[in-house]
Amino acid sequence: MRKFGFMLLSLVFLAFAVSGCGPSNELKIGVSAPLTGDISALGQSTKNAALLAQEEINAAGGIKLGDKSYTVKLIIEDDENKPESTATVFQKLINQDKVLAIIGSQSSKCSNAGAPIAESAKVAQISPWSTNPNVTKDRNYVFRACFIDPFQGKAVAIFAKDKLNAKTAAVLYDVASDYNKGIAEVFRDEFTKAGGQIVAFETYMTKDTDFSAQLTKIKGTNPDILFLPNYFNEVPLQIQQALKLGLTAKILGSDGWDNPELIKMGGSAMEGTYFSNHYSPDIDRSASKDFIAKYQKKYNIMPDAAAALTYDSCYLLFKAIEKAGKADPTAIRDAIAATKNFSGVTGDISYDGSGDPVKGAVIIKIENGKFVFDSAVNP
Amino acid sequence: MKQHQTTKPMSLITKLRTATPSWSILAIAFLALSGVLELLGDMDYLNQYYLHILIIVGMNIILVASLNLVNGYLGEFALGHAGFMAVGAYTAAVIATKIGPPGLPTLIIALIGSTLAAALIGYLVGLITFKTVGDYLAIITLGFNMIIVNAIQNIDYLGGPRGFIGIPKATNLFIVAICVVLTYTVLRNLVYSDHGRRWISIRENAIAAELMGIDINRAKNMAFTIAAAFAGLAGGLWAQYQQFITPKSFDYIKTTDLLVMLYLGGTGSLSGSILGVVFYTVLMEVLRNVLSMIDPRLAELRMLISPLILVVVMLTKQSGLMGNREWRWFSPRKEENTDESCS
């Protein structure tokens, strides 16, 4: 026991002592990603996109500060999609690795756990994918690269009302998840405000697999559209059950749908459905096309929205560091806040006072088993 | 390591003194050390990351040690510990944000409130739960954990699934250390008192214990209530440290983490709970540092290597690192010092 304890102790000291060092011509940036846990696929996209950005910027000579070039070193840590692990990751990145800024985390609950730490240490945090409005609220050092839930709910409501000419709508959402609940409520308010009528507002709990009771009730109200602001692993089952019951409503969703698994699981049931997203792979935009080509070449898969947003967050930060002109977290924070018309993969990003960017959403249609760009909705 | 006797319930009944001076000395030394570390951290001499790990370790020690009361000493298999933590965390969050101004009095009220609230819920749950034993008890406690989490998710006042945001930060290492000492003083005094012996006798043979005149349900419910109370205390500390809590942090995954640390350290041992928590937490952080030092792309290997190490440890030491054994400091001094502990 004693011998073992001694070995462990010496390993601890060795690990902690060595990991603080590094060459002086490096700019360290932390990445907090859910590499393991319930959304680990998303964590892998995050890692892939971040490493791609790092490789590119270093191949292009790194970041110039004054007349000296620095290479970018990303420190990618696993937050397991748990708030308490995210807090540990943030503490480590800020105090142990002394990073200049942090990209992450992905889910809102994790970003919310990291944010107070970044805020009190005065280190900028850019979350690529956290759409919960609370994440940036009353915070100076916390930014995000995506739109927020209320905007997405509004975008889908406008699309349903104007493009699909819907008069009545039904909603089925997971009441136990903040993401689903947030979008569903905003959609309800915005759709009603635009003159539509919500005929059914049904709920279920995460991991439910039988939705027939709710869907039967929805079918009874005969809505023009059915809105499912839920995650990709549950949506196919809901749609298949709805079709089995003979529901004819047009089906809409939100960015939680964005995953290739959606079509694999749903098959032909997914045809003709729409969902709002951060970006569309086939949008006519050179930055997007470039990124998709490079990502596909390197990893042999299509990038999802989380990958695109992480890539944007990385470049947003690189540009800000360059503009700040020095490796100082506060100057970098100011440079991020002053970002105007940054042309990213997922659209143009500007900040106007808050940590939420001014940017639009796209509506994607599923046709022949593919995600096809349908239209853009701007704020 | 030399072989030694396990502490049998019988040998504990030999005359013992409850409050030995060595315990108070240990407690004071521990508090002084954590106070110094906290001061060093405040003055930026000590890396906040280390301080953070120590605080997490402290909170987990309270959780695991209290779970040990039910799963170790009482010998039941309860799976709802994170639920009581949630009760404590949300009670503290409400008290800290909606009632008092930030400061020490509010912190104390919040911690007392979270302890009492969790104890009350624990008592009520215990009344129902202990009509069953074994696997059924595991299922019922798991069910209560889910009920508590789902209930919070549906209360908008508590932030619902979005979580409770903006709790003032009041917990620091010294506060956590005080709570750890408090927990251990209470647990140690209970475990080596008649109550502890009742629990152990129920664990060893419930029917025999009942024949000896022990009110089994009452004894079980007492252990359960006390365990829930300390889980609530840890939850209260947690909420005021992390400043943000979400119902999903308290689901069965959290309970599972606690169980891993408990069984790693060894059930039925106060020192085992400390060793389990420290070993697991330090292992995870060492792996994090070592892997990110070698190559940033290896970060997810942590979740592959650490379970492997756990499997190896559990295979070589089947009753956990300290199963049913105790460090000398933790067991009250006996008249005849027959079973010396090792290390």
Interface residues (C-beta under 8 A of the other chain):
Chain A: M1 R2 G5 L8 L11 V12 A15 F16 V18 S19 L35 T36 S40 G43 K47 L51 L74 I75 I76 E77 D78 E80 K82 P83 E84 A87 T88 Q91 K92 I94 N95 Q96 S108 K109 N112 A113 A115 P116 A121 N132 N134 K137 D138 V175 A176 S177 D178 K181 G182 M205
Chain B: M1 N47 Q48 Y49 Y50 H52 I53 I56 N150 Q153 N154 G160 P161 R162 G163 I165 G166 K169 W238 Q242 Q243 F244 I245 T246 K248 S249 I253 F279 V282 E285 V286 R288 N289 V290 S292 M293 P296 R297 A299 E300 R302 M303 C342 S343
